[in-house]
Amino acid sequence: MNPPQDNEDQQKREQDNNLQREIVSEQRYSLASAIAREGGNFLKGESPVPKLVQVTTEINLYIDRHLPDSSGALQAVLKRWVKSDSIVSQHLDSPLTSLEKIIDKILQNQELFYEMVRQADLKWGQMYEERPYFQKPGDPPHPEDEYSHESVREKLAELRQKVASR
């Protein structure tokens, strides 16, 4: 024999189920309503933040911590390049591998490298509201240019070495 409390609980569950069936039977089916009924079950065990965003954030934090850059312009440009490079989506399980490949690509391609330096100079000029010092390939750098070809190459090579030795 069931205790009266169990009977009451069972009746209440049956009433709730009947009410839910009645409500659902009067609604038109749509994908949105199915998703709404499932609620958070779709993401159960998963982060609501997309994996690509997580990986990009991890790379950006690594850049912040390991790329010495007093004004921050080179960091900002490298982060922007990381965000737009498809290499990152190919290495979702090893973010620093993608950073290493991006740096290699920049250092091995002179045109890309000069463009990165130009963008760093441009970003520096925007940040400090000053005219940037654009170094042309083969020319000596301006004495006050924070982002000469040589200094950027050294910083990127140093960052690449840190990534490779992790």
N, C-alpha and C positions, 0 to 999 in steps of 0.2 A: 504494500500500500504506500502510495506517495504522500508525503507530508503536504499539508495545504499550501505552504510557501512555494514548493516546486510546481504545483498545479498553477498557481497564480503567475509564476514566472513564465511557464510554458504558454499560458493563455496570452500573456502580454507579448511574447515573441511572435506568436501566431497572428495577433492583431497587427503588430508592426509590419510583419511580412505581407499580410493581406493589404494593408494600407499602401505599402511600397509598390506592390503589384498593380494596385488600382491606379496609382499615380502614373506609373510607367506605361500602363496600357492606354492611358488617355493622351500621352505625349507622342509627338511625331519623332521618329528615330533620326538622329543626326550624329555625325562624328563628334561634334562638340559636346553633345549631351553624354555620349559614351565616355569621353575623356573626363567630363565633370563627375560622372558617377564613380569612376575609378579613382579620382583624386590623386593622391601622391603615390599610388602604387606603381605608376610608370617609372618613377625615379628611385624606387626602393633600392637602397644600397649604392646608388650612384650619386655623384655630385651634380647639383643643378648647374654648375659652371662647366661649360664645354671644355673638353680636353685640350683643344688648341689654345684656348685662353689661359688655361692652367700652365701649359708648357711655355707660352710666350711670357707669362708673368715670371716663371722660374728663371728663364733666360735673362729677363730684364733685371731681376734682383741680382743675378750673378754679375751682370755688367756693372751695376751700381757698386757692388762690393769689390770688384777686381780690376776695373779699368780706371786708373788714375786720370782724373780730368777736372782740373780746378774750376773751370767755368761751366762744365757740364754739356757743352755744345756737341762734342764728339759722342758722348754717351747718348744724347737725344737722337742724333742722326743714326747711330748704330742700332738703337732700339727701333726706330722707324723702319730701317732696312730689314731687321729681323721680323718685324710684324708683317711685312709685305712679301717675304721670301717663301716660296713653296717648299724649300728644303725643310722648314720647320714641321710641316704637316707630314713629311715622310719619316720623321724620327720622333714620333710622339712618346715613345717609351724611353728615349735617351735625348733629352733636350740639349744637353751640352755638346753632343755630337753634331747637332744641327748648327750650333753656334760656331763650333770648330770649322765646319765645312763652309759656312758663310764667310768667316774671316779668311780662310784659304782662298776662296773665290775672289775676294777683294784684293788680297795681297798678290795674287797671281795674274790678275788682269789689270794692266796699267790704266786703262780708260776708266774702269770701275773705281780704282783706287783714287785717281785724280778727281773723279766726280764726288767721292766721299769727302775728300779734303775740301773741295769747293763748297759742298753743302755744310760742312762743319764751320768753315769760315763765314758762310752766309748766316748760319744759325747764331754764331757768336756776334755778328754785327746786329742781328735783330734783338738779341738779348741785351746788349749794351748800348743799343741805339747809336752805333758808331759805324764808320765805313770800314768794312773788313779788308784785310790784306790778302788778296788772291795771289798765290804764287803760281807762276806759269811753269810748266815742265821745262827743266833745264836751267831755269833762272835761280839765282840765290834767293832765299827767303828774306822778307822784311825783318829787321831786327826785333820788332815788337809783335810779330806774327806768332800767336800761340799754336797755330795749326799749320806748321810747315810740312812739306812732304816727308821729310826725315823724322820729325817728331811724331807724326801720326803713324808712320810705318813702325816706329819703335814701340809705340803704345799698343798697336794692334798685334804685333809680333809677341810682345810680352803677355798680352791677354791670351793669345792663342797657346803660348807655352803653359800658362796656368791651367787652361782648359785641358790640354793634352796630359798634364801630369796629375790630374785629379784622381 
